[in-house]
Amino acid sequence: MVDFFQEIVESDSSYSKRKERLSLRISEEMPDILGFQEATSIHMADIMDLYGQYYEDITYYREGGFENPMEIMFGVKQDEASPILYRKDKFELIEHGCYWLSDTPDVVGSNTWGAEHVRICTWARLKIIETGVEFVYYNTHLNWGEAQYKATVLLRELMPVDVPYFITGDFNLRPDSSNYALWAEFMTDTRSSPINMAETPTSNGFDAPDNDSIIDYCFVDKENFALISHKVLNDDIARFGEGKFASDHFAVVVEFEII
């Protein structure tokens, strides 16, 4: 499941107003694994207060984490994460880490491609308790342009060859783009699932989405997954009312089996 945070001051789109809608989405799905984008320490504290009895989190901040109470009080934009949450009754954590999407992926806060934002990819190697099968899950938020291309090449090089792997995130690219084609060369888009909402926009900008706003994906490796379903939780207006959204992106919920 992929959901997204964006802080807007005092409107129906402010986090204080959306928090209940977000928690409702999570409570209804209770997925085995979740990935978030643009999550600050405030968001993560709320999420773990509500769901910490079920999930463990893996959280790295893009610039190393610079939040403090004075910054929060005076409205300074906080550091953001692309965290991973996993059900602690179903998985054992083997190892985890974070790549900074740059020429120096192990250097915290690095941004060597002239990108607008520091971007990261959080990863976790997990073992399914019931079967002992291990896999790696990646969660990311890509930049645009050349930095997006270089991040795609980097992540392809870093992905494992010994276990199944998959990646989720805000890729900031559309299905007809050249960078999407790069991902499709070595991974499978879960929009190809037998049950799918493949043409449903995923980004809404707190408004009715454009038909071509598909920029959030789950890709799985081509060898180890049996896809079941791919859905986009795009019924915010029907659920919450006109102009009321859980996020500026719709959650993407995917079901598959590792084979």
C-alpha positions in Angstrom: 0.0 0.0 0.0 1.3 3.4 -0.9 0.0 6.6 0.6 1.4 10.1 0.6 1.7 13.1 2.9 1.7 16.8 2.0 1.4 19.5 4.6 -0.9 22.4 3.7 -1.8 25.1 6.2 -5.4 25.4 7.6 -7.7 24.0 4.9 -9.5 20.8 4.2 -6.1 19.6 2.8 -4.1 20.4 6.0 -2.7 17.3 7.8 -4.7 18.1 10.9 -7.9 17.7 8.8 -6.7 14.7 6.8 -5.3 12.6 9.6 -8.5 10.8 10.3 -9.1 10.1 6.6 -5.6 8.6 6.4 -6.0 6.4 9.4 -9.3 5.2 8.1 -7.6 4.1 4.8 -5.0 2.2 6.8 -7.5 0.6 9.2 -9.6 -0.7 6.4 -6.8 -2.3 4.5 -4.3 -3.3 7.3 -1.8 -4.4 4.6 1.2 -6.7 5.4 3.6 -4.0 4.2 3.2 -0.2 3.7 5.3 2.5 2.1 4.8 6.2 2.5 6.3 9.3 0.9 6.8 12.8 2.3 6.4 11.6 5.8 7.7 13.8 8.6 8.4 12.9 12.2 4.9 14.3 13.1 3.3 12.0 10.6 5.3 9.0 11.8 4.6 9.6 15.4 0.9 9.7 14.7 1.1 6.5 12.6 3.1 4.6 15.1 0.8 5.7 18.0 -2.1 4.3 16.1 -0.5 1.2 14.6 2.7 0.5 16.5 1.2 -2.6 18.1 0.9 -4.1 14.6 3.8 -2.6 12.6 7.5 -2.0 12.9 8.8 1.0 10.9 12.0 1.7 9.1 12.5 5.4 8.7 15.4 7.4 7.2 15.1 11.1 6.6 16.3 12.6 3.3 18.7 15.1 4.9 19.4 13.2 8.1 16.4 14.4 10.1 16.5 18.0 11.2 13.2 18.4 13.1 13.1 20.1 16.4 10.2 21.6 18.5 11.1 25.2 17.5 11.1 24.4 13.8 7.7 22.8 14.2 6.4 25.7 16.2 7.4 28.3 13.6 6.3 26.2 10.6 9.7 25.4 9.1 9.3 22.6 6.5 10.6 19.4 8.1 12.8 16.7 6.8 10.9 14.0 4.9 11.1 10.2 4.7 10.0 7.4 2.5 9.4 4.9 5.4 8.6 1.2 5.3 6.1 -0.4 7.8 5.8 -4.2 8.1 3.5 -6.4 10.1 5.7 -7.7 13.0 3.5 -10.8 13.4 4.2 -11.9 9.8 7.8 -10.8 9.0 11.3 -11.0 10.6 13.6 -8.1 9.7 17.0 -9.4 8.4 18.6 -6.1 7.5 17.7 -2.6 6.3 19.2 0.6 4.9 18.7 3.6 2.7 20.2 4.8 -0.5 20.6 8.5 -1.3 19.8 8.9 -5.0 23.1 10.4 -6.0 26.6 9.4 -7.1 27.3 8.7 -3.4 24.3 6.6 -2.3 25.7 5.9 1.1 26.3 9.6 2.0 23.4 11.0 4.1 21.8 14.0 2.4 23.9 13.7 -0.8 22.5 15.3 -4.0 25.1 15.2 -6.8 22.9 15.4 -9.9 21.6 18.9 -9.5 18.2 17.7 -8.6 15.6 19.9 -7.0 15.3 17.8 -3.9 17.4 15.2 -2.1 15.7 11.9 -2.7 16.1 8.5 -1.1 15.2 4.8 -1.4 14.5 3.0 1.8 14.9 -0.8 1.8 14.3 -3.8 4.0 15.2 -7.4 3.7 12.4 -9.4 5.3 11.7 -13.0 6.0 8.2 -14.4 5.9 7.8 -16.1 9.3 5.4 -18.8 8.1 7.6 -20.0 5.1 11.1 -18.7 5.7 11.1 -17.0 2.3 13.2 -13.9 2.1 12.7 -10.8 -0.1 13.7 -7.2 -0.4 11.3 -4.3 -0.4 12.3 -0.9 -1.7 10.3 2.3 -1.2 11.2 5.5 -3.0 10.3 9.0 -4.3 12.0 10.0 -7.5 13.0 13.4 -8.9 12.3 14.5 -12.4 14.5 14.7 -15.6 18.1 13.6 -15.6 18.1 12.8 -11.9 15.2 10.5 -12.4 17.0 8.6 -15.1 20.2 8.3 -13.1 18.3 7.1 -10.0 16.6 4.4 -12.1 20.0 3.2 -13.4 21.5 3.3 -9.9 18.6 1.3 -8.3 18.7 -1.3 -11.0 22.4 -1.8 -10.2 21.8 -2.0 -6.5 18.9 -4.5 -6.5 19.7 -8.1 -5.5 20.0 -11.2 -7.6 19.6 -13.8 -4.8 16.1 -13.1 -3.5 12.8 -11.7 -4.8 12.4 -8.0 -4.7 9.9 -5.2 -5.4 9.6 -1.5 -5.2 6.9 1.1 -4.6 6.7 4.8 -4.7 6.0 8.1 -6.3 8.1 7.8 -9.5 7.0 11.1 -11.0 6.8 9.5 -14.4 4.0 8.5 -16.7 3.5 5.1 -18.4 4.4 6.6 -21.8 7.7 8.0 -20.6 11.2 6.8 -21.5 12.1 6.3 -17.9 9.0 4.1 -17.3 10.3 2.0 -20.2 13.6 1.5 -18.3 11.7 0.1 -15.3 9.6 -2.1 -17.5 12.8 -3.6 -19.1 13.6 -5.5 -15.9 10.5 -5.3 -13.7 6.8 -5.9 -14.0 4.3 -3.2 -13.3 1.5 -4.6 -11.0 -1.0 -2.6 -13.1 -0.9 -5.8 -15.3 -2.5 -7.8 -12.5 -5.6 -9.9 -13.5 -7.7 -7.6 -11.4 -6.6 -4.1 -11.9 -7.4 -0.4 -12.0 -4.5 0.2 -14.5 -5.8 3.4 -16.0 -6.9 5.1 -12.8 -5.0 8.3 -11.9 -2.9 8.1 -8.7 -2.1 11.8 -8.2 -5.0 14.3 -7.4 -3.3 17.5 -6.1 -6.3 17.8 -3.7 -8.6 18.2 -6.7 -10.2 16.0 -9.4 -7.3 14.3 -11.1 -6.2 14.5 -14.7 -6.7 11.3 -16.6 -2.9 11.0 -17.2 -1.8 11.5 -13.6 -0.5 7.9 -13.2 2.8 8.4 -11.4 2.7 6.0 -8.5 3.7 2.4 -9.0 4.6 -1.0 -7.6 7.1 -2.9 -9.7 8.0 -6.5 -9.0 10.9 -8.6 -10.4 10.0 -10.6 -13.4 10.7 -14.1 -12.0 9.3 -14.5 -8.5 5.8 -13.0 -8.2 2.2 -14.1 -9.1 0.1 -11.0 -9.4 -3.4 -11.0 -8.0 -4.8 -7.5 -7.9 -3.9 -3.8 -8.2 -6.3 -1.1 -7.0 -6.3 2.6 -6.5 -8.3 4.0 -3.6 -9.7 6.9 -5.6 -13.1 7.3 -3.9 -12.2 10.1 -1.5 -14.9 12.5 -2.6 -17.6 9.9 -2.3 -16.2 8.8 1.1 -15.3 12.1 2.7 -17.1 14.9 0.7 -16.3 17.4 -2.0 -12.8 18.7 -1.8 -11.8 16.3 1.0 -9.0 13.9 0.3 -6.8 11.6 2.4 -3.8 12.8 0.5 -2.7 14.6 -2.7 -2.1 11.1 -4.1 -4.4 8.1 -3.9 -3.3 5.0 -2.1 -2.2 2.1 -4.3 -3.0 -1.3 -2.9 -1.4 -4.4 -4.5 -1.9 -8.1 -3.8 0.6 -10.7 -5.0 2.2 -14.0 -4.0 5.9 -14.8 -4.0 6.4 -18.0 -5.9 
